[in-house]
């Protein structure tokens, strides 16, 4: 039986660099080439240019049983690879994933309802979801063995960057901030938490 949802990745075939992570229905990946109105502009331009240059373009697609699984995998992959606009990686993505929907507009009410539903999920269901995500991640790592090393190196480097939650007190690293404030909503998980480029210090 065909899977209903998927998470997908596009790589620049010329530079062998991951450029975009998305989620949606099975036909969604190719919309980036065939439907400009529903495509990420930078990704579409890059793919079209590579096709003209003679490169083969094909996404890596990870099937998911549910939309929630697809969202979770999207967030995981974006966090692993990192975003270009934040200086944490190479992706064109402008969000951390887990937003929007698979081919339709989602209202704030629907998004809030989904969030509440996930939090209220029974432990067994959460365990099953986690197992599926881990299995998909394992498949991805097996197919792309270098990704684990790259992710570990980027994560370690990121944790060593200066950061702040109030804009004035600067911690030498995320570990230092966690030791001082913890991982609560006022610490490393605060809405205002951010890394600071060394040039601004």
URVENDA-V713271 format. One record per residue. RES is the residue in one letter. SS is DSSP state (2 for helix, 1 for strand, 0 for the rest). PSI is psi in whole degrees, -180 to 180 (none if undefined). Layout:
BEGIN
RES:SS:PSI
RES:SS:PSI
END
This chain:
BEGIN
X:0:134
X:0:143
X:0:149
X:0:-29
X:1:164
X:1:158
X:1:139
X:1:157
X:1:141
X:1:137
X:1:146
X:1:110
X:0:-17
X:0:-38
X:0:-5
X:0:39
X:1:133
X:1:132
X:1:-21
X:1:140
X:1:131
X:1:176
X:1:160
X:1:-163
X:0:164
X:0:-28
X:0:-8
X:2:-44
X:2:-43
X:2:-11
X:2:-23
X:2:-19
X:2:-34
X:2:-18
X:0:88
X:2:-30
X:2:-23
X:2:19
X:0:150
X:0:123
X:2:-52
X:2:-39
X:2:-45
X:2:-44
X:2:-42
X:2:-45
X:2:-43
X:2:-39
X:2:-42
X:2:-37
X:2:-43
X:2:-35
X:0:-6
X:0:8
X:0:152
X:0:132
X:0:121
X:0:133
X:0:156
X:1:122
X:1:127
X:1:115
X:1:149
X:1:144
X:0:-31
X:0:163
X:2:-36
X:2:-41
X:2:-41
X:2:-42
X:2:-46
X:2:-44
X:2:-39
X:2:-48
X:2:-43
X:2:-48
X:2:-40
X:2:-40
X:2:-33
X:2:-47
X:2:-39
X:0:154
X:1:139
X:0:-40
X:0:-21
X:0:-5
X:0:20
X:0:-5
X:0:-153
X:0:1
X:1:145
X:0:-13
X:0:143
X:0:5
X:0:171
X:0:9
X:0:178
X:0:16
X:0:168
X:0:-146
X:0:175
X:0:76
X:0:8
X:0:163
X:0:135
X:0:130
X:0:164
X:2:-36
X:2:-44
X:2:-41
X:2:-43
X:2:-41
X:2:-42
X:2:-39
X:2:-44
X:2:-42
X:2:-42
X:2:-39
X:2:-33
X:0:3
X:0:136
X:0:151
X:2:-40
X:2:-40
X:2:-41
X:2:-39
X:2:-42
X:2:-41
X:2:-45
X:2:-41
X:2:-41
X:2:-42
X:2:-44
X:2:-38
X:2:-43
X:2:-40
X:2:-41
X:2:-40
X:2:-42
X:2:-44
X:2:-36
X:2:-41
X:2:-28
X:0:74
X:0:-26
X:2:-15
X:2:-38
X:2:-43
X:2:-45
X:2:-45
X:2:-46
X:2:-43
X:2:-43
X:2:-41
X:2:-43
X:2:-44
X:2:-39
X:2:-42
X:2:-20
X:0:-4
X:0:149
X:0:146
X:1:170
X:1:161
X:0:-16
X:0:-2
X:0:-10
X:0:-42
X:0:118
X:0:127
X:1:145
X:0:-27
X:0:168
X:2:-35
X:2:-43
X:2:-41
X:2:-43
X:2:-40
X:2:-32
X:2:-41
X:2:-12
X:0:-170
X:0:23
X:0:-173
X:0:-10
X:0:-1
X:0:-127
X:0:-14
X:0:15
X:0:145
X:0:-24
X:0:-1
X:0:136
X:1:153
X:1:154
X:0:132
X:0:145
X:2:-24
X:2:-25
X:2:-6
X:0:none
END
